[in-house]
Amino acid sequence: MPTMRNNISYWSRRLMLEHGTTIKHVLKSAAVLVLIAVLLETFVFNINYFRTAGYHTTNLDNRLELTKTTDDQYRVTEVNHVIEFKDLNSEVHNLWLNFDYRQPAQQLKVKIQFTDEAHSTYFDSTEYTVGVPDVDVNTLCDQSEFINLNTTGLVTNLKITITGEDISYPVLLSDVSINAREPFTFNQTRFILTLGLLALAYILRPKSAVYRIGIVSNPRKSKAAIITAVALEVVLLSSYLFMGSNLVGVATSTYNSGSWDGVSIANTYKVGGDNAQQYAELAKAMAHGQLYLDEEPPRWLQDMDDPYDKGARDELQKETGEEYLFDVAYHDGHYYVYFGVVPVLIFYLPFYLLTGANFPTAIGVLIAIIMFVLGCSALLDRFARYHFKRVSLGLYLLLQIPLVICCGILYLLKFPTFYSLPISLGLAFSVWGLYLWMRGRASERPCGWYLGGSLCMALVVGCRPQLIVLSLVAFPLFWRKYITKRRILTRRGAVEFGCLVAPYVVVAAGLMLYNHARFGSFTDFGANYNLTVNDMTKRGWNIGRLAPALFAYFLQPPSVTGVFPFLQAAPFETTYLGQTIKEITFGGVLACLPILWVLPFAKRILELRFKTRSTRTIAGVIIALLFGGVVVALMDAEMAGILQRYFADFSFMFLAAVVLLVFIVNENLRPGTQTQQLLMKVLLVLVSISVLYSVLVCFIPETGWFSDIYPWSYQDIIETVLFWT
């Protein structure tokens, strides 16, 4: 009987005989990529180490006029935070402010001024020039303590002002040096990311073998590659969410340890303030048999003639000192949650009944987004494998990446709050509903698939009602089969059609009863009773709000700077002489996602499909997606306003339409031709820019995010990217 060693040896020889050439090529390519990444990390990303290797360091401690502590640390205080060195008369290439690493981390602003052979006096910004910009220095980020200066000739005087917001004085400074040698640092995170980007670029390069692996002709290879790609995406998305630990609400002995209970393997805790606990509080209320929140509104709110007037509410809150809950529905003396109830039924209520604790919202967002990525990939695979015959693995990956990354889910992960949960869960239900419908269309016994698909699509209403427009895709998917061919008139067809409709009826009945129990109306979801920044009961629909919203959502160019993350909030101006609800946004999808530039050619591309296919299913799906995207954007603008997270409501629809349009073009091109190769090159550029923009948006510093709560850690990210500063 062969041993385990014999079996391994046999299978190894067989594997090498069948795929030896491929394996050797892959290993060789991997070794080259690793070598390039090592060389980049060593010689490029550590350029300051080599640039400063010949410097002669001069310590300036003997010139410091700061008070010392008992352990020989200099004290920078609120009164004495300016350091000035006169008559240096030497070249100054850089400055090293060596802060004591043992003190609590602080983010400092360092203003540097100097006189040199080009400036006899300290200079600053003027109408026509920009002076030395303030430098962000973190007391726990060693690389930020080295400040490169661009001086002319000999420096005479050097002035350093250490300031910042909310500084806890004193700040302890170990020493100050000029012309310091920067240490060599091998940044493992940067190395891994560099290697990953190199590998991605190598795999998706125009002449890559992945463009010769057909989704249909090579099912095993393509499925294995798709599963691997999706797994990597899930890991990256999860890592990004957990990076923003201040919004996660989960603590262990090593993660958010300050909120760990010291007993459990992991425990949950409240994040985001009282306003962010709405879903958790609703779960508690439901467990006690009621639909309104336990918290009692203040008497002054109950006595108001118009409790939805924010200005009047704020005045009464100041007068009485009694606070009210913000962004909840207020009706008939009680607080209600107007956000979709489905997330509560899926996550919060079961978790509370089992543990007695609040479900961590960020984990719900992550679960929903992982399900979205899985469903999105499965749906795309379904279209590529069963409706198109020439889709290659390379084209699939080239379109799957922006479909996932550019649809707005990254921003939902950036702020994984109860605002993001209904959107992400609604998207997850939508893609799985479409996938199950697609499976049902090809099945001899479709009822189970139809029930599951329609249930998912119906539950969207209980998450994010706007996304119900994706149900319009049902018309092109099922019209021909049940209406044109009159299958609905047969007994079997009627049963199948009933399976499509029944979940909508059941879910709609449940939601209507839920609404009636709360507000006395079957169709009132409670959004108009929201205690928010404007009076929703009088907001109505006004066409004047559409133009600025459509510009911000679709056409606003990105606002770019020269410093990481290179993007900033886009400016906003409007001629609408009324109240506009607007949070910061970073540019419209058509202007910032070049992959969507395929859309203007939609009509000509659909004509290609009409010439080769007698059916109009795919064309109908594309039209429904485009129509739905526009409708949702208009609904968001009218009902709520212009917010960055709302981009996730409609971006997926446009991106999905683009994917199908590109599939159509690819289907009409012969593989290997110059035209087909040109298409891949153009797509590669459009996708790269689109993904880069979407990723950079998620590193823009914002209030309440990682950069605001942990500025010292965010500084590490900046120094990792801006390695030459």
C-alpha positions in Angstrom: 0.0 0.0 0.0 1.5 3.4 -1.0 2.5 5.7 1.8 1.5 9.4 2.1 5.0 10.2 0.9 4.5 8.0 -2.2 1.2 9.7 -3.0 2.6 13.2 -2.6 5.5 12.2 -4.9 3.2 10.7 -7.5 0.9 13.7 -7.6 3.9 16.1 -7.7 5.4 14.3 -10.7 2.0 14.2 -12.5 1.4 17.9 -11.8 4.9 18.8 -13.2 4.3 16.6 -16.3 1.0 18.2 -17.1 1.6 21.8 -16.0 5.4 22.0 -15.4 6.0 24.8 -17.9 3.2 26.9 -16.5 4.3 26.4 -12.9 7.9 27.3 -13.7 6.7 30.4 -15.6 4.5 31.5 -12.6 7.3 30.9 -10.1 9.8 32.8 -12.2 7.4 35.7 -12.6 6.6 35.8 -8.9 10.3 35.8 -8.1 10.9 38.7 -10.4 7.9 40.7 -8.9 9.2 40.1 -5.4 12.7 41.2 -6.4 11.3 44.4 -8.0 9.2 45.1 -4.9 12.3 44.6 -2.7 14.4 46.9 -4.9 11.7 49.6 -4.8 11.4 49.4 -1.0 15.1 49.4 -0.6 16.3 52.0 -3.0 13.3 54.2 -4.0 11.1 54.3 -0.9 14.2 54.8 1.2 15.6 57.6 -0.9 16.0 59.8 2.1 18.3 57.3 3.7 20.7 57.4 0.7 20.3 61.2 0.3 21.3 61.9 3.9 24.0 59.3 4.2 26.7 61.9 3.6 25.4 64.5 5.9 27.3 65.7 8.9 24.8 65.9 11.8 25.0 68.9 14.0 23.2 68.8 17.4 21.8 72.1 18.5 20.9 71.1 22.1 23.5 73.5 23.5 21.6 76.4 21.9 18.1 75.4 23.2 16.6 77.8 25.7 13.9 75.5 27.0 13.4 74.2 30.5 14.6 70.6 31.1 12.8 67.9 33.0 14.5 65.6 35.5 15.2 63.0 32.8 16.9 65.6 30.5 13.9 66.2 28.2 13.1 69.7 27.0 9.7 71.1 27.8 7.7 72.9 25.0 5.0 74.8 26.7 2.1 77.0 25.7 4.1 80.0 26.7 7.4 78.9 25.4 6.8 77.0 22.1 9.1 79.0 19.8 12.7 77.8 19.2 15.1 80.1 17.5 18.7 79.6 16.5 20.7 82.6 15.4 24.0 82.9 13.6 24.1 79.3 12.4 26.1 80.3 9.3 25.9 76.8 7.9 24.1 74.8 5.2 20.9 73.2 6.5 19.4 70.4 4.4 17.1 69.0 7.0 15.8 69.4 10.5 15.3 66.6 13.1 12.9 67.3 15.9 13.4 64.2 18.1 10.3 64.1 20.4 10.2 61.8 23.4 8.5 58.6 22.3 7.4 57.9 25.8 4.9 60.7 26.0 1.3 60.4 24.7 1.0 60.7 20.9 0.2 64.1 19.7 -0.2 65.7 16.3 1.7 68.9 16.0 1.9 71.8 13.5 5.5 73.0 13.0 6.1 76.3 11.3 9.6 76.8 10.1 11.2 80.1 9.0 14.8 80.8 8.1 17.1 83.4 6.6 19.7 82.4 4.0 21.6 83.9 1.1 18.4 84.6 -0.7 16.4 86.0 2.2 17.9 88.4 4.8 14.7 88.3 6.8 12.1 85.7 7.7 9.7 85.3 4.8 6.1 84.1 4.7 3.3 83.8 2.1 2.4 86.9 0.2 0.0 87.7 -2.6 2.4 86.4 -5.2 4.4 83.7 -3.3 3.9 80.8 -0.9 6.1 80.6 2.1 7.3 77.5 3.9 4.2 75.5 4.5 3.4 74.2 8.0 4.5 70.7 8.6 2.5 67.9 10.4 4.7 66.2 12.9 3.6 63.3 15.1 5.4 62.5 18.3 5.1 58.8 17.6 5.9 58.8 13.9 9.7 58.9 13.6 9.7 59.6 9.9 7.6 62.7 10.3 10.2 64.2 12.7 12.7 64.5 9.8 11.9 67.7 7.9 13.6 68.3 4.6 14.3 72.0 3.9 15.1 73.8 0.6 17.4 76.6 1.6 19.8 78.7 -0.5 23.4 78.7 0.5 24.2 79.2 4.2 21.4 79.6 6.7 21.9 82.4 9.2 18.8 82.1 11.4 16.4 79.3 11.9 13.0 79.7 13.7 10.8 76.8 14.7 7.2 77.4 16.1 5.5 74.3 17.5 1.7 74.7 17.6 -1.4 72.6 16.9 -5.0 72.1 17.8 -5.9 70.7 21.3 -2.3 70.2 22.3 -1.7 68.8 25.8 1.3 70.7 27.1 4.1 70.2 27.9 5.4 68.5 24.8 8.7 66.7 25.5 11.6 67.2 23.1 14.7 65.0 23.4 16.9 67.0 21.0 17.1 69.1 17.9 19.6 68.5 15.0 20.3 69.7 11.6 21.6 67.7 8.6 20.6 64.5 10.4 20.9 61.1 8.7 17.6 59.4 8.3 17.5 55.7 9.3 16.8 52.9 6.8 13.3 51.5 7.4 11.8 48.5 5.5 8.1 49.2 5.6 6.4 45.8 5.5 3.0 47.1 4.8 4.2 49.3 1.9 6.2 46.3 0.5 3.2 44.0 0.5 1.0 46.7 -1.1 3.7 47.4 -3.7 4.0 43.7 -4.4 0.2 43.4 -4.7 0.0 46.3 -7.2 2.9 44.9 -9.2 1.2 41.5 -9.4 -2.2 43.1 -10.4 -0.5 45.1 -13.1 1.3 42.0 -14.3 -1.8 39.9 -14.4 -3.9 42.5 -16.2 -1.2 43.7 -18.6 -2.5 43.8 -22.2 -0.5 40.7 -23.3 -1.3 38.6 -20.2 -2.4 35.0 -20.6 -5.6 35.8 -18.6 -7.1 37.3 -21.8 -6.7 33.9 -23.5 -8.5 32.0 -20.8 -12.2 31.9 -21.7 -14.8 32.0 -19.0 -16.8 29.4 -21.0 -14.0 27.3 -22.6 -11.9 27.1 -19.4 -14.4 26.9 -16.5 -12.1 25.3 -13.9 -9.3 27.8 -14.3 -11.6 30.8 -14.6 -13.6 29.8 -11.5 -10.5 29.2 -9.4 -9.1 32.6 -10.4 -12.4 34.4 -9.7 -12.7 32.8 -6.3 -9.1 33.8 -5.5 -9.7 37.4 -6.6 -12.9 37.7 -4.6 -11.2 36.3 -1.5 -8.5 38.9 -1.8 -11.0 41.6 -2.2 -12.9 40.5 0.9 -9.6 40.5 2.9 -8.7 44.0 1.7 -12.2 45.4 2.4 -12.2 43.8 5.8 -8.8 45.2 6.6 -9.9 48.7 5.6 -12.9 48.6 7.9 -11.0 47.3 10.9 -8.4 50.0 10.3 -11.0 52.6 11.3 -11.2 51.0 14.7 -13.0 54.0 16.3 -16.2 53.1 14.4 -16.1 49.3 14.7 -17.5 48.9 18.2 -15.7 45.6 18.9 -13.0 45.2 21.5 -10.5 42.5 22.4 -7.4 42.3 24.5 -5.4 43.6 21.5 -7.9 45.5 19.4 -9.6 48.6 20.9 -8.2 47.3 24.2 -9.3 50.5 26.0 -12.9 49.3 25.7 -12.3 45.6 26.4 -14.1 44.2 29.4 -11.1 42.2 30.5 -13.1 38.9 30.5 -14.6 38.1 27.1 -12.7 37.0 24.0 -14.5 40.0 22.4 -17.1 42.4 23.6 -19.2 45.1 21.9 -19.5 48.7 23.0 -21.3 51.9 21.9 -19.7 54.1 19.2 -20.8 57.2 17.5 -22.9 58.7 20.3 -26.5 58.3 21.3 -27.8 59.1 17.8 -26.0 56.1 16.4 -27.8 53.6 18.7 -31.2 53.8 16.9 -31.2 50.3 15.6 -30.0 48.8 18.8 -32.6 50.7 20.8 -35.3 49.6 18.4 -34.3 46.0 18.9 -34.6 46.5 22.7 -38.1 48.0 22.2 -39.2 45.2 20.0 -38.0 42.7 22.5 -40.3 44.4 25.0 -43.2 44.4 22.6 -43.3 48.0 21.3 -42.3 49.7 18.1 -41.2 53.1 19.5 -38.0 53.8 21.4 -37.9 53.6 25.2 -36.4 57.1 25.6 -39.1 59.7 26.5 -39.0 62.9 24.4 -38.6 66.1 26.5 -41.9 67.8 27.4 -41.0 70.9 25.5 -40.8 68.8 22.3 -44.2 67.3 22.9 -45.7 70.7 23.5 -44.3 72.3 20.3 -46.7 73.3 17.6 -44.1 72.3 14.9 -41.5 70.0 16.4 -39.9 69.6 12.9 -38.6 73.1 12.9 -34.9 72.7 13.7 -34.3 76.3 14.6 -37.2 76.3 17.1 -36.0 73.0 18.5 -32.5 74.2 19.1 -33.7 77.4 20.8 -35.9 75.4 23.2 -33.1 73.0 23.9 -30.9 75.9 24.9 -33.6 77.4 27.1 -34.5 74.1 28.9 -31.1 72.3 28.9 -33.0 69.1 27.9 -31.6 67.4 24.8 -33.6 65.6 22.2 -32.7 62.7 19.9 -31.5 63.9 16.4 -32.4 62.2 13.1 -35.1 60.0 14.5 -38.8 60.1 13.6 -41.0 61.9 16.1 -44.7 61.2 16.1 -47.5 61.4 18.6 -45.2 61.8 21.6 -42.8 59.0 20.8 -39.5 58.5 19.0 -39.4 56.0 16.1 -36.7 54.8 13.7 -37.6 55.7 10.2 -34.7 53.7 8.6 -35.6 50.4 7.1 -36.5 47.7 9.7 -35.0 44.7 8.0 -31.5 45.3 9.4 -33.0 45.2 12.9 -34.8 41.9 12.2 -31.7 40.3 10.7 -28.9 41.6 13.0 -29.9 43.5 16.0 -33.0 41.8 17.4 -31.5 38.2 17.3 -28.2 39.4 18.7 -29.9 41.2 21.6 -32.1 38.3 22.4 -29.1 35.9 22.4 -26.6 38.1 24.2 -28.4 41.1 25.7 -25.9 43.4 24.0 -26.0 45.8 21.1 -25.1 44.4 17.8 -22.0 46.2 16.4 -23.2 48.1 13.3 -19.8 48.1 11.6 -19.9 44.3 11.5 -23.3 44.4 9.9 -22.0 46.7 7.3 -19.0 44.5 6.6 -21.2 41.4 6.4 -23.6 43.1 4.0 -20.7 44.4 1.8 -19.1 40.9 1.7 -22.4 39.5 0.6 -22.6 42.2 -2.0 -19.2 41.4 -3.4 -20.0 37.7 -3.5 -23.4 38.3 -5.2 -22.0 40.9 -7.6 -19.2 38.5 -8.7 -21.7 35.6 -9.0 -24.1 37.7 -11.1 -21.3 39.0 -13.3 -20.1 35.4 -13.8 -23.6 34.3 -14.7 -24.0 36.9 -17.4 -20.5 36.2 -18.8 -20.9 32.4 -18.8 -24.4 32.1 -20.1 -25.2 35.1 -22.2 -21.9 35.8 -23.8 -19.4 33.3 -25.3 -16.2 35.3 -25.7 -15.7 36.8 -22.3 -12.1 36.1 -21.1 -11.0 35.8 -17.5 -9.0 39.0 -18.0 -12.0 41.0 -19.2 -14.1 39.6 -16.3 -11.5 40.7 -13.7 -11.0 44.0 -15.5 -14.7 44.8 -15.1 -15.4 43.1 -11.8 -12.8 45.2 -9.9 -14.4 48.6 -10.7 -17.9 47.2 -10.4 -17.0 46.4 -6.8 -14.6 49.1 -5.9 -16.2 52.1 -7.6 -19.8 51.7 -6.7 -19.5 53.5 -3.4 -19.2 50.6 -0.9 -15.7 51.7 0.1 -17.2 54.9 1.4 -19.8 52.9 3.3 -16.9 51.0 4.9 -15.2 54.3 5.7 -18.2 55.3 7.8 -19.8 51.9 8.8 -22.6 53.5 10.7 -26.3 52.9 10.8 -26.6 55.3 7.9 -24.5 52.9 5.8 -26.1 49.7 6.9 -29.5 50.0 5.1 -27.7 51.0 1.8 -25.1 48.2 1.9 -27.7 45.6 2.9 -30.1 46.8 0.2 -27.3 46.4 -2.4 -26.5 42.9 -1.1 -30.2 41.8 -1.4 -30.4 43.4 -4.9 -27.5 41.6 -6.5 -28.5 38.2 -4.9 -32.0 38.8 -6.0 -30.9 39.4 -9.6 -28.6 36.4 -9.5 -31.4 34.0 -8.2 -33.7 35.3 -10.9 -31.0 34.6 -13.5 -30.6 31.1 -12.2 -34.4 30.6 -12.3 -34.6 31.7 -15.9 -32.3 28.8 -16.9 -33.8 26.2 -14.6 -36.5 23.6 -15.5 -37.9 24.1 -12.0 -37.6 27.8 -11.4 -40.0 28.3 -8.5 -37.5 28.0 -5.7 -35.1 30.4 -7.5 -37.9 32.8 -8.2 -39.1 32.7 -4.6 -35.6 33.4 -3.3 -34.9 36.1 -5.8 -38.1 38.0 -5.3 -37.8 37.7 -1.5 -34.4 39.4 -1.7 -35.7 42.1 -4.0 -38.7 42.7 -1.8 -36.7 42.9 1.3 -34.8 45.8 -0.3 -37.8 48.0 0.5 -37.3 47.3 4.2 -33.7 48.4 3.9 -33.4 51.2 1.3 -36.7 51.8 -0.5 -35.1 53.7 -3.4 -33.3 50.6 -4.5 -36.6 48.9 -5.3 -36.2 50.4 -8.8 -33.8 47.5 -9.5 -36.9 45.4 -9.6 -37.6 47.0 -12.9 -35.0 44.6 -14.3 -37.7 41.9 -13.9 -39.5 43.3 -17.0 -36.8 42.6 -19.6 -35.9 39.3 -17.8 -39.4 37.8 -17.7 -41.6 39.8 -20.2 -40.8 37.6 -23.2 -41.2 34.3 -21.4 -44.5 35.1 -19.6 -46.1 37.8 -21.6 -45.0 37.6 -25.2 -45.1 33.8 -25.2 -48.1 33.8 -22.9 -46.7 31.3 -20.6 -48.5 33.0 -17.8 -51.7 31.6 -19.2 -50.6 28.1 -18.6 -51.0 26.4 -15.3 -47.3 25.9 -14.8 -46.5 29.4 -16.0 -49.1 30.9 -13.6 -47.5 29.1 -10.7 -44.0 30.3 -11.7 -45.3 33.9 -12.1 -47.0 33.6 -8.7 -43.6 32.6 -7.2 -42.2 35.8 -8.6 -45.0 38.0 -7.2 -45.8 36.3 -3.9 -42.7 37.4 -1.9 -43.4 41.0 -2.9 -47.0 40.7 -1.6 -45.9 39.1 1.7 -43.1 41.6 2.4 -45.3 44.5 1.4 -48.1 43.4 3.7 -45.6 43.1 6.6 -44.2 46.5 6.0 -47.6 48.1 5.6 -48.8 46.6 8.8 -45.6 47.8 10.5 -46.2 51.3 9.2 -49.8 51.3 10.2 -48.9 50.2 13.7 -46.6 53.1 14.1 -48.1 56.0 12.1 -51.7 54.9 11.3 -50.9 54.7 7.6 -50.0 51.7 5.5 -47.7 53.7 3.2 -46.0 56.1 5.6 -42.5 55.0 6.4 -42.0 57.9 8.8 -39.3 59.8 6.9 -41.3 63.0 6.9 -41.3 62.9 10.7 -37.6 63.0 10.9 -36.0 65.4 13.4 -33.2 66.5 11.1 -31.7 69.7 9.7 -34.9 70.7 7.8 -38.6 70.3 8.1 -39.3 67.1 6.1 -43.1 67.5 6.5 -42.8 70.6 4.3 -39.9 69.7 2.0 -42.0 68.5 -0.9 -40.7 68.2 -4.4 -39.1 71.2 -6.1 -37.6 71.0 -9.6 -35.1 73.8 -8.6 -33.2 71.4 -6.4 -32.5 69.0 -9.3 -30.0 71.0 -11.3 -27.4 71.4 -8.5 -27.9 67.9 -7.4 -27.5 66.4 -10.8 -24.3 68.4 -11.3 -22.9 67.3 -8.0 -23.9 63.7 -8.5 -22.8 63.3 -12.1 -20.8 66.2 -13.6 -18.8 67.8 -10.8 -15.0 67.5 -11.6 -12.8 66.3 -8.7 -10.9 68.9 -6.7 -7.2 67.9 -6.8 -4.2 69.0 -4.8 -0.6 68.0 -4.9 -0.5 66.3 -1.4 -1.7 62.9 -0.4 -4.5 61.8 -0.7 -4.5 64.3 -3.6 -8.3 64.9 -3.5 -10.3 67.3 -1.4 -14.0 68.2 -1.0 -15.4 69.6 -4.3 -16.7 73.2 -4.2 -20.4 73.7 -4.3 -22.4 76.7 -5.6 -26.1 77.0 -6.4 -28.6 79.5 -7.6 -31.4 77.7 -5.9 -32.8 80.2 -3.4 -33.9 77.8 -0.8 -32.5 75.4 1.7 -30.1 72.8 0.1 -29.2 69.8 2.1 -25.5 69.2 1.3 -22.6 67.4 2.9 -19.1 67.3 1.4 -18.8 65.3 -1.9 -15.8 64.6 -4.0 -17.0 64.9 -7.6 -19.6 63.5 -9.9 -19.5 59.9 -11.1 -19.4 60.7 -14.8 -16.5 63.1 -14.3 -14.5 61.0 -11.8 -15.1 57.4 -13.0 -13.7 57.2 -16.6 -15.0 53.7 -16.9 -18.5 55.3 -17.2 -17.4 57.1 -20.4 -18.6 54.0 -22.2 -22.2 55.1 -21.5 -22.4 57.8 -24.3 -21.9 55.0 -26.8 -24.7 52.9 -25.4 -27.0 53.4 -28.3 -24.5 52.4 -30.9 -23.4 49.4 -28.8 -27.0 48.2 -28.3 -27.5 48.4 -32.1 -24.7 45.8 -32.4 -26.6 43.5 -30.0 -29.8 44.0 -32.1 -28.0 42.9 -35.2 -26.7 39.6 -33.7 -29.6 38.7 -31.4 -33.3 38.5 -32.0 -34.1 38.9 -28.3 -33.9 42.1 -26.4 -33.3 40.8 -22.9 -29.8 42.2 -22.4 -30.7 45.5 -24.0 -33.7 45.7 -21.8 -31.6 45.1 -18.7 -29.2 47.8 -19.6 -32.0 50.3 -20.2 -33.6 49.4 -16.9 -30.3 49.9 -15.1 -29.7 53.3 -16.6 -33.3 54.5 -16.1 -33.2 53.2 -12.5 -29.9 55.0 -11.8 -31.2 58.3 -12.9 -34.5 57.9 -11.0 -32.7 57.0 -7.7 -30.4 60.0 -8.1 -33.4 62.3 -8.6 -35.2 60.7 -5.6 -32.2 61.1 -3.4 -31.8 64.8 -4.4 -35.5 65.6 -3.8 -36.1 63.5 -0.6 -32.8 63.9 1.2 -30.1 66.0 -0.5 -26.6 65.7 -1.8 -24.5 63.3 0.3 -21.4 61.2 -0.6 -22.9 58.0 0.8 -25.8 58.4 -1.6 -23.5 57.7 -4.5 -23.8 54.0 -3.5 -27.5 54.2 -4.3 -27.1 54.5 -8.0 -23.4 54.1 -9.0 -23.8 50.3 -9.2 -26.6 50.6 -11.7 -24.4 52.6 -14.1 -21.4 50.4 -13.6 -23.4 47.3 -14.2 -24.8 48.8 -17.4 -21.2 49.5 -18.5 -20.1 45.9 -17.9 -22.9 44.6 -20.1 -22.1 47.2 -22.8 -18.4 46.2 -22.8 -19.5 42.5 -23.0 -21.5 43.3 -26.1 -18.6 45.1 -27.8 -16.2 42.3 -26.9 -18.7 39.7 -28.3 -18.5 41.5 -31.7 -14.7 41.5 -31.9 -12.6 38.6 -32.9 -10.2 37.5 -30.2 -6.6 38.5 -30.7 -7.3 41.2 -33.3 -5.8 44.6 -33.0 -9.2 46.1 -32.3 -9.8 43.7 -29.4 -6.4 44.4 -28.0 -7.0 48.1 -28.2 -10.2 47.7 -26.3 -8.3 45.9 -23.5 -5.7 48.7 -23.4 -8.3 51.5 -23.2 -10.3 49.6 -20.6 -7.2 49.1 -18.5 -6.5 52.9 -18.4 -10.2 53.8 -17.7 -10.4 51.2 -14.9 -7.1 52.2 -13.4 -8.1 55.8 -13.1 -11.6 55.0 -11.8 -10.2 52.6 -9.1 -7.5 55.0 -8.1 -10.0 57.8 -7.6 -12.3 55.6 -5.5 -9.5 54.4 -3.3 -8.1 57.9 -2.7 -11.5 59.2 -1.7 -11.4 56.7 1.2 -8.2 58.2 2.6 -9.4 61.8 2.6 -9.3 63.1 6.2 -12.9 63.7 7.5 -14.5 64.5 10.8 -15.2 61.4 12.8 -13.0 59.1 10.7 -9.7 57.5 11.6 -7.7 60.6 10.5 -9.7 62.7 13.0 -9.6 60.3 16.0 -6.1 58.9 15.5 -4.2 61.6 13.7 -0.9 60.2 14.8 -1.7 56.9 13.0 -3.0 58.6 9.9 0.4 60.5 9.8 2.1 57.1 9.4 0.0 56.5 6.3 0.9 59.9 4.9 4.6 59.3 5.5 4.4 55.8 3.9 3.0 57.3 0.7 5.0 60.6 0.6 8.3 58.8 1.2 10.3 61.5 -0.5 9.3 64.4 1.9 
